[in-house]
Amino acid sequence: MLKRIIYICLGATAISLAVSGCKTPELIQKDVNDAVPESYANGSQDTTNTAAEVVWQEYFTDPYLQALVDTALNNNQELNITLQEIQVAQNEVRVRKGEILPSVGLGAAAGVDKVGRYTSQGANDANTDIKPGKEMPDPLQDYMLGAYATWEIDIWHKLRNAKKSAMTRYLGSIEGKNFMVTNLISEIANSYYELLALDNQLAIVKQNIEIQTNAFEIVKYQKQAARVTELAVRRFEAQVLNTQSLQFGIQQDIIEIENRINFLVGRFPQKVERDSNAFGDLIPKTIHAGIPSQLLANRPDIRQAELELAASKIDIKVAKADFYPSLEITAGIGFNAFNPSYLFNTPQSLIYSLAGELVAPLINRNAIKARYLTANSKQIQAIYNYEQTILNAYIEVANQLSNIDNLEKTYDLKDKEVQALTQSVDISNELFKSARADYMEVLLTQRDALESKFDLIETKMKQMNAKVNIYQALGGGWK
């Protein structure tokens, strides 16, 4: 009767544990919106994103720039840190894989135990004969050698899902590295073109210093001939000094850009080799952007966000399994004796054990519920991050396509402006020599010509930056 009552109680307890464990909180549901427009805002009809398929060595043909990028891909510290993060993610996969398999270990122990003669154990040991005529030794030694194993049976796929989640994040870390490679190449290329632009601006400043110095000398002679006043001489002198001051500002900018590039390639400050004379001949190539849906496959940051979303969904399954009973099996086998000579006498010294344990959460359900809801919140967060990454990628491409078109038109107009003002400088100098124009017209014309040349170079630099940025936005550079 007593056994029957015990069995009924145990059965009722098991049922209550199972029922309580199967109740899970309701989760917030959100559908993923990965739809993108059929084309970009500029009305491009390209159907193939060829730019993203071009390797960076073919897209950037400048040998000096190629050498810088190649060095950076080997030496950049931030990229190397990311590579170690990939290794960490790979090790996490191994950890999760190991949790699925049984844990097996070997053990050995030795000890001595002295009990009182007039205790129950001492009296019992004194009356125990191991062999006829031999009493239990005192003090009592103890030797043990054996193997043990524990194994959590993955009945709810908790461990396998944890491994799958770790593997997905490992793949995501690889995509993160690819995105960093794209950004690194783009940053070096943009800095390189900025450096070429500064070199050309510096050359223009030096040319203008020479032109203005010659004009200054002419004005001094004219002042001696009483054709101009001291005011004209001082204004021309101030113009020369102002242009000379521009030279040192540009030289400082060149040093800082060079050091930015040196930092990206992982080396201490040194001169960056380059061909500044080729800057004026650079012409951005025609970009085939394709259709927006191709971004989902080409952009590493979108692929990383997608993998992170997939991992967050798996994490919910892992957290949900905590509500269910867990089954763990423990086993052991070995030898145990009070004398080393008896250690391997079987079956007398043989010991073994086998046990199964089924445990369902009851008291700590609040903590499990909190982890479950946290996993749900992280999944919703991953959905928003995925959608935001897609939106950001689309806008980046649309902006750069529009930027390329507008810069091309701007450059054509700036080029005509430079030609007109360059001719105006020559005309103003001739008119000033013949006293048909005053010195203010000459000064203003020289200033406008200098500014227009600066603007033309800056526009060319923006064109090259747009070429770099559209390559990055379309997902190129990492393949």
C-alpha positions in Angstrom: 0.0 0.0 0.0 2.8 2.4 0.9 4.7 1.6 -2.3 1.5 2.4 -4.3 1.1 5.8 -2.6 4.8 6.6 -3.3 4.4 5.7 -7.0 1.2 7.8 -7.3 2.9 10.8 -5.7 5.9 10.4 -7.9 3.7 10.2 -11.0 1.7 13.2 -10.0 4.9 15.2 -9.4 6.3 14.2 -12.8 3.1 15.2 -14.5 2.9 18.5 -12.7 6.6 19.2 -13.6 6.0 18.4 -17.2 2.8 20.5 -17.4 4.4 23.5 -15.7 7.5 23.2 -17.9 5.4 23.2 -21.1 3.8 26.5 -20.5 5.7 29.3 -22.3 4.9 33.0 -22.5 3.5 34.5 -25.6 6.1 36.2 -27.8 5.9 39.4 -29.8 5.6 38.6 -33.5 7.0 40.8 -36.4 7.3 40.0 -40.0 10.6 40.8 -41.8 10.2 43.4 -44.6 13.1 42.9 -47.0 11.2 44.3 -50.1 13.1 47.0 -52.0 12.1 49.2 -55.0 12.4 47.8 -58.5 15.0 50.4 -59.5 17.0 53.2 -58.0 15.7 56.8 -57.7 17.7 57.9 -60.8 15.6 55.6 -63.0 18.6 53.4 -63.9 17.6 50.5 -66.1 20.7 48.4 -65.4 19.9 44.8 -64.7 23.4 43.6 -63.7 25.5 44.9 -60.9 28.8 44.4 -62.6 30.6 46.9 -60.4 30.3 44.6 -57.3 31.7 41.7 -59.3 34.9 43.5 -60.2 37.9 42.7 -57.9 39.5 45.8 -56.4 42.8 45.3 -58.3 40.9 45.8 -61.6 38.7 48.6 -60.3 41.7 50.6 -58.9 44.4 50.4 -61.5 46.8 52.9 -60.0 49.9 50.8 -59.0 50.7 53.0 -56.0 47.1 52.7 -54.7 47.2 48.9 -55.3 50.4 48.7 -53.3 48.8 50.6 -50.4 45.7 48.5 -50.3 47.7 45.3 -50.5 49.8 46.3 -47.6 46.8 47.4 -45.5 45.1 44.0 -46.1 48.1 42.4 -44.4 49.0 44.9 -41.7 45.9 46.9 -40.7 45.4 46.3 -37.0 41.7 46.7 -36.9 41.3 44.1 -39.7 43.6 41.7 -37.8 41.5 42.2 -34.6 38.4 41.2 -36.7 40.2 38.1 -37.9 40.7 37.1 -34.2 37.0 37.7 -33.6 36.3 35.2 -36.3 38.6 32.7 -34.6 36.7 33.3 -31.3 33.4 32.6 -33.1 34.8 29.5 -34.6 35.9 28.3 -31.2 32.4 29.0 -29.9 31.1 26.5 -32.5 33.5 23.9 -31.2 32.4 24.5 -27.6 28.7 24.0 -28.6 29.6 20.9 -30.6 31.4 19.5 -27.5 28.3 20.0 -25.3 26.3 17.6 -27.5 28.8 14.8 -27.0 29.2 12.8 -23.7 31.8 14.1 -21.2 34.2 11.3 -20.3 37.0 11.5 -17.7 39.5 9.4 -15.9 40.1 9.6 -12.2 42.5 8.1 -9.6 42.4 8.7 -5.8 44.3 7.5 -2.7 43.6 8.1 0.9 43.7 6.9 4.5 41.0 6.7 7.1 41.4 6.1 10.8 38.2 5.5 12.8 37.8 4.9 16.5 37.9 1.3 17.7 34.8 1.8 19.9 32.6 3.2 17.2 30.1 1.4 15.2 32.2 1.5 12.1 35.4 0.6 14.0 33.7 -2.3 15.7 32.3 -3.5 12.4 35.7 -3.3 10.7 37.4 -5.2 13.5 35.0 -8.1 13.0 35.4 -8.2 9.3 37.8 -10.7 7.9 39.1 -10.2 4.3 40.8 -13.6 4.3 40.6 -16.3 7.0 42.7 -15.2 9.9 43.2 -11.7 8.6 41.5 -8.6 10.0 40.7 -5.3 8.4 43.9 -3.2 8.4 43.9 -0.2 10.7 44.3 2.6 9.7 42.2 1.9 6.6 43.7 2.9 3.3 41.6 3.6 0.2 42.7 3.3 -3.5 40.4 4.0 -6.5 40.9 4.0 -10.3 38.0 4.5 -12.7 36.3 6.3 -15.5 33.1 8.4 -15.4 30.8 9.9 -18.0 28.0 12.4 -18.0 25.7 13.0 -21.0 22.8 15.3 -21.4 20.3 13.8 -23.8 19.3 16.5 -26.3 15.7 15.5 -26.4 14.5 19.1 -27.2 17.3 19.9 -29.6 18.5 22.6 -27.2 22.2 21.8 -27.6 22.0 21.3 -31.4 20.2 24.6 -31.8 22.8 26.3 -29.7 25.5 24.9 -32.0 23.5 26.0 -35.0 23.2 29.5 -33.6 27.0 29.7 -33.0 27.7 28.5 -36.5 25.4 31.1 -37.9 27.1 33.8 -36.0 30.5 32.5 -37.1 29.4 32.9 -40.7 28.1 36.4 -39.8 31.5 37.3 -38.4 33.1 36.4 -41.8 30.6 38.7 -43.5 31.6 41.4 -41.0 35.2 40.9 -41.9 34.3 41.3 -45.6 32.4 44.5 -44.9 35.5 45.8 -43.0 37.7 44.9 -46.0 35.3 46.9 -48.3 35.4 49.9 -45.9 39.2 49.7 -45.5 39.8 49.7 -49.3 37.4 52.6 -49.7 38.9 54.7 -47.0 42.4 54.2 -48.4 41.3 55.0 -51.9 39.5 58.2 -50.8 42.5 59.3 -48.8 44.8 58.6 -51.7 42.7 60.7 -54.2 42.5 63.5 -51.6 46.3 63.4 -51.4 46.6 63.7 -55.1 44.2 66.6 -55.1 46.2 68.4 -52.4 49.4 67.9 -54.5 47.8 69.5 -57.5 46.4 72.4 -55.4 49.9 72.9 -54.0 51.3 73.1 -57.5 48.7 75.7 -58.5 49.5 77.8 -55.5 53.2 77.7 -56.3 52.4 78.8 -59.9 50.2 81.6 -58.6 52.9 82.8 -56.2 55.2 83.1 -59.2 52.6 84.9 -61.3 51.7 87.3 -58.4 55.3 87.9 -57.5 56.0 89.0 -61.1 53.0 91.3 -61.0 54.2 92.7 -57.7 57.5 93.6 -59.2 55.8 95.3 -62.2 53.7 97.3 -59.8 56.7 98.5 -57.9 58.3 99.7 -61.1 55.1 101.5 -62.0 55.0 103.1 -58.6 58.5 104.4 -59.3 57.2 105.8 -62.5 54.3 107.5 -60.6 51.8 105.5 -62.6 50.3 103.8 -59.4 50.2 104.7 -55.8 51.7 103.0 -52.7 48.3 101.6 -52.1 48.5 99.4 -55.2 51.9 98.2 -54.2 50.7 97.2 -50.7 47.6 95.4 -52.1 49.7 93.3 -54.5 52.2 92.5 -51.7 49.3 91.4 -49.4 48.0 89.2 -52.2 51.4 87.5 -52.6 51.7 86.9 -48.8 48.1 85.5 -48.6 48.9 83.0 -51.4 52.2 82.0 -49.7 50.3 81.3 -46.5 48.0 79.0 -48.4 51.0 76.9 -49.4 51.9 76.0 -45.8 48.3 75.1 -45.0 48.2 72.7 -47.9 51.5 71.2 -46.9 50.2 70.5 -43.4 47.1 68.9 -44.9 49.3 66.7 -47.1 51.3 65.5 -44.0 48.1 64.6 -42.1 46.5 62.7 -45.1 49.8 60.8 -45.6 49.8 59.9 -41.9 46.1 58.8 -42.1 47.1 56.5 -45.0 50.1 55.2 -43.0 47.9 54.4 -40.1 45.5 52.5 -42.3 48.3 50.4 -43.8 49.8 49.8 -40.3 53.1 51.6 -40.5 54.8 54.6 -38.9 54.8 58.0 -40.8 56.6 58.0 -44.0 56.2 59.4 -47.5 53.4 57.9 -49.5 54.5 57.1 -53.0 52.2 58.5 -55.7 51.9 60.0 -59.2 50.3 63.4 -58.7 50.6 64.3 -62.4 48.1 61.6 -63.4 45.3 63.2 -61.2 44.1 65.5 -63.9 43.7 62.7 -66.4 41.6 60.5 -64.1 38.1 59.8 -65.5 35.5 57.9 -63.5 34.3 54.8 -65.3 30.7 54.2 -66.1 29.0 52.4 -63.2 26.5 49.5 -63.8 24.5 49.5 -60.5 22.0 46.8 -61.4 18.8 46.5 -59.5 18.3 47.1 -55.7 17.5 43.5 -55.0 21.0 42.5 -55.9 22.2 44.4 -52.8 20.9 41.6 -50.6 23.4 39.2 -52.1 26.4 41.6 -52.7 26.5 43.8 -49.5 28.4 42.0 -46.7 26.7 44.1 -44.0 23.2 43.0 -45.3 24.3 39.4 -45.3 25.7 39.8 -41.8 22.5 41.3 -40.5 20.5 38.5 -42.2 22.7 35.9 -40.4 22.4 37.7 -37.1 18.6 37.6 -37.6 18.7 33.9 -38.3 20.8 33.2 -35.2 18.4 35.3 -33.0 15.5 33.1 -34.2 17.4 30.0 -33.2 18.3 31.5 -29.8 14.5 31.6 -29.0 14.3 27.9 -29.6 17.3 27.4 -27.2 15.6 29.6 -24.6 12.3 27.8 -25.0 13.9 24.4 -24.3 14.8 25.6 -20.8 11.1 25.3 -19.9 11.1 21.6 -20.6 12.5 18.8 -18.5 16.1 17.9 -19.1 17.5 14.3 -19.0 21.0 13.6 -17.9 22.7 10.2 -17.7 25.7 9.7 -15.4 27.8 6.5 -15.4 31.0 5.3 -13.9 33.1 2.2 -13.7 36.4 1.4 -11.9 38.2 -0.4 -9.2 38.3 0.3 -5.5 40.3 -1.4 -2.7 42.0 -0.7 0.6 45.2 -2.4 -0.6 46.9 -1.8 -4.0 47.4 -5.5 -4.4 43.6 -6.1 -4.3 42.8 -3.2 -6.7 42.3 -5.3 -9.8 40.8 -8.3 -8.2 37.5 -8.7 -9.9 34.6 -8.8 -9.2 35.4 -8.0 -5.5 37.1 -4.6 -6.3 34.9 -3.7 -9.3 32.6 -0.7 -8.8 30.1 0.8 -11.3 27.1 3.1 -11.3 24.5 4.2 -13.8 21.8 6.8 -13.1 19.4 8.9 -15.1 18.0 12.2 -13.9 14.9 14.0 -15.3 14.6 17.5 -14.0 12.0 20.1 -14.9 12.1 23.8 -13.8 9.7 24.8 -11.1 11.0 27.4 -8.7 13.3 29.4 -11.1 10.7 29.8 -13.9 10.8 33.6 -13.7 14.5 33.6 -14.6 13.9 31.2 -17.5 10.9 33.3 -18.6 13.1 36.5 -18.5 15.8 34.8 -20.7 13.0 33.7 -23.1 11.6 37.2 -23.5 15.0 38.7 -23.8 15.7 36.3 -26.7 12.5 37.5 -28.3 13.4 41.1 -27.8 16.8 40.5 -29.4 15.1 38.8 -32.4 12.8 41.9 -32.9 15.9 44.1 -32.6 17.7 42.0 -35.2 14.7 42.4 -37.6 14.8 46.1 -37.3 18.6 46.1 -37.8 18.2 44.0 -40.9 15.6 46.3 -42.3 17.6 49.4 -41.5 20.7 47.9 -43.1 18.8 47.3 -46.3 17.3 50.8 -46.3 20.7 52.3 -45.6 22.3 50.4 -48.5 19.6 51.5 -51.0 20.0 55.1 -50.0 23.8 55.0 -50.2 23.6 53.7 -53.8 20.8 56.2 -54.8 22.8 59.1 -53.3 26.0 58.1 -55.1 24.4 57.5 -58.5 22.8 61.0 -58.3 26.1 62.4 -57.0 28.1 61.0 -60.0 25.7 62.5 -62.5 25.7 66.0 -60.8 29.4 66.0 -60.4 30.0 65.3 -64.0 27.9 68.3 -65.0 29.6 70.4 -62.3 33.0 69.5 -63.5 32.3 70.5 -67.1 31.0 73.9 -66.0 34.0 74.4 -63.6 36.4 73.5 -66.4 34.9 76.2 -68.7 35.1 78.7 -65.8 38.8 78.0 -65.2 39.5 78.5 -68.9 37.6 81.8 -68.9 39.3 83.1 -65.8 42.8 82.0 -66.9 42.3 84.0 -70.0 41.0 86.9 -67.9 44.2 86.9 -65.9 46.3 87.4 -69.0 44.0 90.1 -70.3 43.9 92.0 -67.0 47.7 92.0 -66.8 48.0 93.4 -70.3 45.4 96.1 -69.7 47.0 97.0 -66.4 50.4 97.4 -68.1 48.8 99.8 -70.6 46.9 101.6 -67.9 43.5 100.5 -69.2 42.6 98.6 -66.1 43.2 99.4 -62.4 45.0 97.2 -60.0 41.8 96.0 -58.2 40.6 94.4 -61.4 43.9 92.5 -61.7 43.8 91.4 -58.0 40.2 90.2 -58.2 40.8 88.4 -61.4 43.8 86.6 -60.0 41.9 85.6 -56.8 38.9 84.3 -58.8 41.2 82.3 -61.1 42.9 80.7 -58.1 39.7 79.9 -56.4 38.2 78.4 -59.6 41.3 76.1 -60.1 40.9 75.0 -56.5 37.2 74.3 -57.1 38.0 72.3 -60.2 40.5 70.1 -58.4 38.1 69.6 -55.5 35.3 68.7 -58.0 37.7 66.1 -59.6 38.4 64.7 -56.1 34.7 64.4 -55.3 34.3 62.6 -58.6 36.9 60.1 -57.7 35.4 59.8 -54.2 32.0 59.1 -55.7 33.7 56.4 -57.8 35.0 54.8 -54.7 31.8 55.2 -52.7 29.5 53.7 -55.3 31.9 50.7 -55.5 31.6 50.3 -51.7 27.8 50.9 -51.7 27.2 48.3 -54.3 29.1 45.7 -52.3 32.4 45.6 -54.2 35.9 45.1 -52.9 35.7 42.1 -50.6 35.5 39.2 -53.2 
